[in-house]
């Protein structure tokens, strides 16, 4: 393939599709390369789609996108071994169109998004692995693929090749991933009849629920569990930092099995048929783990740029927004006949800094370190909170003032007054 493209996008996930669509829609000659059999073929699992980010790219996406359920209820659980303390937020506002959040099946959604990319004018080639970036000095001028005569040239290459970003690492643009900055998540999809799901979660047709969980289910590791409803299935999973898995020597599959057996979770899965299982890495190092994002002839988007807000479990919106901003940057520079140099491409970083992507990641930049250094937040406190709730709800002839005094004693015995105040201050600083 001897022709020169305006842009090559490596990867056909949400960030790569957003970048390719934005550039192709503006009239640029775009080539998108995907190593899977088709876009989404590597992503069988369910996911949450944040509508705002996609709506800014494809305003009418709701007309034909493969959406499962719109979410009307958020549950947050803190679990010990036998119980949980939780909060629910459910609002009829979430039942008013346009809906804000949806569950999706990534294989279907990525395939749909890729079709939109092709309709916008991009050339999409699947089953093609990019071996390395082509360089002219320090400038990226194209890619070398595993196909015959596989060198392809472009004015810019957008790297949307996932958290590992092997191309960026090979070219020296991206450091080796540190286990403390990456979570390993495992997911299963359990199929259940629509009516069973709707009765079990007290929802109507097309309505959905998401449950996010912390506490003893991660066995002292920094991580979270999650469960959400699809049209005819449940997605359940758990993710913890890779460094913790190495230290604890527990397999992700074993951790998920133990989580599924929890008394609060097991009934929700009852009668379901597990048909799909997947494991994947999630970049959760936050703001301080973001690599260099641009250089002469190249940009990094999505998971490759560590764009995941682990606190709010947001990923797809950051991925699509970073892809869109990268695409807009290239279009603007091309329109004004400016070279795609490292200096000019800093416009991409400026756009990111002005967006919610960097603002949110910067807000929580200290949290990963705080959790790594203070395991009591995922061990002692879930147990103390659940025991306190149990104590106050048991009617056994003991007056409530005495119960409150015993609860305070249990917290102080576990952490001390100084420790409690210190923990409160650490959390305040991590969330300010």
N, C-alpha and C positions, 0 to 999 in steps of 0.2 A: 504494500500500500504506500505509494510514493507521494500522494498528495499531502499538503500541509494543512492542518486544521487550525482554526483559531484557538481551540481549547480541547484538551483531552481530560476526561474525568475518569478516574480509576475507582470503581466501586459503584454499585447500584442500590445502595440502601437509602434511607431517607435523606441524608446529607448530600450524597452524590446525585440523587435524583433532583433535589431542589436546586443544586448548582447547575446541572445540565439543563434543566427546564428553563431556568431564569435566563441563561445565556442563549439557548436555542430560540426562545420566545422573542428575544431581542434581535434575532437575525444572524447570530454568529454561527459559524460552521463548527459544530460540536461532535466529537466522538466520545462515546461512553463505553468503557470496557468492564466486563463483569466475568469473574471466573466461574460462577455457578452456571448450571444448565439453563436457568432463566433467573431474572431478578427475583429474589425472595426464596429461591430454592434451598438456601442454607438456613432459612429462618422459618421453621415450622411453628414456632411458639406463638402464643398470644402476646399482646402488648396493649398499652394505653396510648391513644392518640389524642394530642392536645390540639383542638380544632383551630385555635387562633393562629398558630404558626402556619398551618397548611392553608388557611383561608387567605392569608396575605400573599400566598403564591398562586393558588388556584381558587378564586372566590366561590365558584360554583361546584366545589368538589362533592358536596353532599348529594348531588343529583345522581351520581353513578359510582361513587367510591364504595368498596366492600366493607361496610361498617357493621359491627356486631350489635352492641347495645350502647345507648348513651347513659352515662353514669349519673345517678340521682342521689347516691348516698356514699359517704366516706366513713369508714370505721377505722379506729386506731386502737390497737390492743397492746397492753403491757402484760406479758405472761410470766408466770412461774411454772413449776412442774405440773400443777393440777388445775390452775385457774387463770383468769385474766381480769384485769381492770381496764375498762375501755371507754371511749367516747364515740358517739355517732354524730354525724352531721348529715341531715337529710332535708332537702328543700324542694318545694314545688317550683321554685325558680329554675332549677335544673331541668324541669320538664317542659320548659318553654323554649320554642325554637328561636334562634338557632342554638343547638345544643353545644356545650363547651368541651365535653370530654367523651370519648368513645373507647370501647374495647374493640380491638381488631385482631385478625390473624395475619401475621406478618407476610407469610407466603402469598396470600391473596392481595394484600395491600401493596406490597412492593411491586408485584406484577402489574397492578392497576396503575401505579405511579409511573412505572417505566413506559407503559403505553402512552400516557400523557406526554412524557418526554419525547417519544418518537413522533407523536402527533405535532409537537412543537417544532419538529424539524431536525432533531438530533439523530445521528446514526448510532445505534446500540448494537454491540457485538458481544455475545455471551460465550461461555466455555473458552475463555481466553485469559490466560494468566500473564500478568505483567511481571517480567523477570527483574527489570531494573530500569532506572531512569537514565536517559541519554543526556550527557553533559558536554558542554563546550566551555571548558574552564570550570567556573563555578555556576554557570547558567544552565538551567534545565531546558533542553530543546526538544524533548520527546520521550518516548518509552520504547523499550525492547520487549516484545511479547514472545510467547512460546510457539507462535505460528511461523510457517516458512516465510522468509523475508519479513520478519516480524518487527522491524524498526519503523516506528511511526513518529512523525514530527508535528509539533504544534508550538504556538507562541507561548502557551502556558499549560501546565499540568496541575489539575486539582486533585489532591490526594484525599480520597474518601474511602480508604481501604481498611477501616476498622481500627480497633484499639491497638493491635499489634503494629500496624503501619510499617510493615517490613520494608517497603520501598524507602520511606523516609529514614529508617534506621540504617539501611544499607548505604544510603547517600550521605549519611552523617548529619541529617537534619533533625533527627529525633533520637534522644538517648534511649538506652535499654530500659524497659519497664521495670520499676521497682515493685516487688510483691506487695509492699504496704500501700501502693497507689492503685491497685487493681483488685476488684472483687471477682470471685468466681461464683456464678449463679447457676442453679439448676432449676428447671421447670418441667412440670408435667401438665398435660391436658387430659381431664377426665370428662368423658361424655355422659350427659344426662338429658332426659327429655325436657323440652322447654317448660312444660307445665310444672314439672318437679322443681326446676330451678326457680320459677316464679313464686311458687308456694313456699319454698324453703327460705327464700330471701325477702319475701313479702314485697314483690315488685310486679309491675305489669308488663305487658308485651313491649319489647324493645328497651325496657328500663334495666339498669345494671347497678351493681354494688362492687366496691373495692374495699378490701380489708388489708391494712398494713400492720405488721406485727414486729415487736421487739421484745427482748427479754431472754428467758432461759432456753428458748428454742434454738439459739445460736451457740449454746454450750460455752459461754464466756468469750466468744469471738465477736468482733465488731461486725455487725451485719443486721439484716432485716429479713422478715418473711412477708409474703404477700399472697393474696387470693383475690381473684375477680371473675365476674361472670361474663361469659360469651353467650351467643345465641343458644347453642345447644351443648355447652360445655363449661367447665371451670378451668381456669389456669391457676395453678398453685406452685409456689417456688420459694426458694430461700437463697440468699447470697451472703457471703462473708469475704473478708479480705484474704487474698491469696497467701499473705504472710502468716495469717492465723491458721489457715488450713495446713500449712507446712509444719507449724509449731505443734498444733494439736494432734496431728496425724489421724484425723477423722476424714473419711471420704465424704464428698458433697452428697452422694447418693444416700449414704447412711444418715446424714444429718436431715435430709428431706424425709426419709422414712420415719425417723423419730418425731419430726414435726407433725407429720400426718397422723400420728398416733395420739397426739395431744387430745385430751378430753373435749376441748372446745372446738377443735378442728375436725376430728374424725367424723362426727355426725354430718358435717357439711358435705363430705365426700361420699357418704353412704349410698350405695347402689350405682356409683359411677364406674365407667369402664375406661381405664387408663390406656390411651392409644398412642400418645406422643410424649417423648422425653428428649430434652436437650440440655446442654451445658454450654455456657459462653462467658467470656470475660467482659466486665463492665469497668470502664475507667472511673474510679471514684476518689482519685487523689485530690480533686478540687483545684482551686485557683493556683495553688503553689506548684502543682504538677503540670501545668500547661506548658507545652514545648514551644519552640520558635514556630510561628504560624505562617511565615511567608519569607520568600527569598527571590532571587533572580529567576523568574519563570515558573514559580510554583507557589501553591497555597495549600494549607491543611484545613480540613473541615470535619465536623462530626466527632465520632469517638476517637479518631486519630488525634484530634486536638484536645482530648480529655474533657469534652463538653457534656458533662453529666452533673446534674444537681442532685446529689445523693440524699440530701436532707428531705427534699420534697418528691423524691423518686421521679424526677423529670429527666427525660433523655431525648425523646423524639422531637420535642419542640426546640430544644437547643440545637439538635442536629440539623433540622430543616432550616432554622433561622441562620445558622452559620453557613449552610450551603447557599441560601438565598443571598446573604450579604457578600459571600465570595463571588457569586455570579454577577451581582450588581457592580462590584468593584471592577471586574474585568470589562463589563459592558461600558462603564463610565470611562475607563482609561482608553479603551478602544475607540469610543465615540470621539474623544478629544485627541486621538492620534498620539497618545502618550505611550512610551515604552513600558513593558511589563517588568520593570526592574524592582529590586528589593525596596528601594526608596519609594517608588510610586505605589507599590503594592501595600505599603503601610496604611493606605487608605482603608484596607480590609480590617486591620487592627483597630483603627479609629472608629469604624462602624460598629465593630463588636463592643468596644468600650462604651459606646453610647447606647447600646442595647441592654435588654434585661439579662442577656446571657452572661456578660462579664460582671454586671452589677450584682446579680444574685450569687455568682460563684465567689466574688470578692467578699460579699457579706458573710459567707460561711467559711472563709479560708482557713480559720483556726480550728474548726471543728474536728477534722480528721486527726490532728495531733492530740487534741484533748481526749478523744475517745480511745486512741491507742495507748495513751499514758494513764488512763483512769478507767480501768475495767469494771469498777464498781457500778458504773452506769448501766451495764448490761448484765450484771450478776447480782450484786447486793440489793440495789434499789428495786428491781422488779419483784424480788422476793419480799422485801419489806412492805412495799405498797400493797401487794396482794394479801399479805397477812394482816395488815391494818384494816383493809376493807372487810376481810372475813371476821375479824374481831368485833368490828362495829356492827355487823349485821347479825351476828349470833345473839339470840336472846337467851341468857343463861342466869339471870338473877343478879348479875354484876352491874353496878351503876355505870353510866356512860363516862362520868368524870374519871373513874378508876380505869376504865378501858383506855381513855385518852392518855392517861398518865403512863400506862403500861406500853402503849404504842410509842410514846416519846422515848421511853427508856430503851425500847428495842432499837430505835434509830440511833440513839446516842451510843449504845453498847456496840453497835456494828461499826459506826463511823466516827464517834466522838463529836462534841459540839464544834470543835475546831475543824474537824473533817467535813461536817455538814455545811458549815459556813464557807469553807474553801471550795467545796463542790458546787455550791450555788453560785459563787463568784466565777468559777471556771465556765459554767454553762452560760451565765450572763455574758461573759466576754466572748464566748464562742458564737453567740447568736445576736450580738449587738449590731 
